[in-house]
């Protein structure tokens, strides 16, 4: 007795219908996932700014001054060139070299800050430019206007 060949595959039409359905689902879910990614990048930037602020405050307590604009944030990881400051430096104040913001741009540091803050420390947001709204807004302790 012969065994009938009952292997049946998917037709091209069935495959196309499945691909269209998957595409429709992805078009509905995709934008929501990208919004979550943008929101989480903003949260990471806020957290990193707070961490860098704490390191700056510790540097100021130990060295007796804030880093100059020319020293920048790098002095939180590597000793300053100034011998007097180097003698008081007890760093590194961060575990790794200064990270880039979540969009791959360096954090901005300047003196003074806004509203009596002794320094400005911020990310330029997703667009990498001053100002903006939403994910493009500047994040952190901003400079004077």
Helices and strands as residue ranges (DSSP letters): H 12-63, G 72-76, H 83-88, E 108-110, E 120-123, G 134-136, E 139-141
